[in-house]
């Protein structure tokens, strides 16, 4: 009978109910709690009556299996359609999100650039919807004319290919080689940072598509620090004389006006006219002769000193500062944190982090529709301190703890 039912099921494509009886447990009466306990189904025997069995078991038919396969195919198709739609949304978002191209004058390994990038990244990490690209001119390590032309062309090509909404130009060389090409261009907005020169040096004062943050040396903090150092070594009642020396770089020359403008504001030092050197030998001469005219040496730019006149390669910065710290007869104070990293005893410097953060803030505001007139040019206000304990001890200085704490807070204390 069961065989006939099964054959009939295959013909009709319908499920068949096969009754199953649960045999009694020997030694226990039928019924009670044991009747509720699941028991293994007994095998069907020929001649069993289908109506005499309880708990029917349903066997799947071909129709049910076919429906199951169809549902699986539909689910798979739905998943594929969802993935395809999501990918399309991502692509559409990338195509229509705001684009900001960041162009650095120098290379990514330069400590000043790392400070600027820290500020940029911390701001843009809060706004992942913005599309960013980075471009490095690498013109701190290379200054020959061919390299400068190639670097400028590379930046212009990057702008033409990607078509950003805003470009952030960091440090003076990027303004000179790139910014001046796009000032007044209604299709592109410019935000500058790390600029030592006045904005009018690049025609930005007359451009309606440019804003940014100026890099200004923390000269009042330098003044206070020199007073502290002078008193720590018993310098006497006279104000110490301070001499700024640098290389022949564009950056050093661009920032000299700032010291001239501050001449009447020095409270605790006497300012000596700055000097510059083209070669490492010239630099050594300035350092060794400095005690005749000064009590302190100030250094800011020293990465473009040539081994000999006309050479393309520059002497490594650590070699320059290491020699200077070992051989200078008077204390050396850096005006960038890189100076301390390279060997100087101490530095009081502009905060590169602030330059990057403010540039990012302005650029983002422009992409959100803020009129550029509501984002006026500003000057940096924050400063940083870095110290090298071994060099300070060698010269007999014991700085107030606040200097050490400030340096430690920014991971700028070196042994």
Buried (B, 14 or more C-beta within 10 A) or exposed (E): EBEEEEEEBEEEEEBBEBBBBBEEEEEEEEEEEEEEEEBEEEEBEEEBEBEEBEEEEEEEBEEBEEEEEEEEEEEEEEEEEEEEEEEEEEEEEEEEBBBBBBBBBBBEEBBBBBBBBBBBEEBBEEBEEBBBBBBBBBBBBBBEEEBBEEBBEBBBEBBEEEEBBBBBBBBBBBBBBBBBEBBEBEEBBBBBBBBBBEBEBBBBEEBEBBBBBBBBBBBBBBBBBBBEBBEBBEBEEEBBBBBBBBBBBBBBBBBBEBBEEBEEEBEBBEBBEBBBBBBBBBBBEBBEEBBEEBBBBBBBBBBBBBEEEEEEEBBEBEEBBBBBBEEBEBBBBBBBBBBBBBBBBBBBBBBBBBBBBBBBBBBBBBBEEEEBEEBEBEEBEEBBBBBBBEBBEEBEBEBEEEBBEBBEEBEBBBE
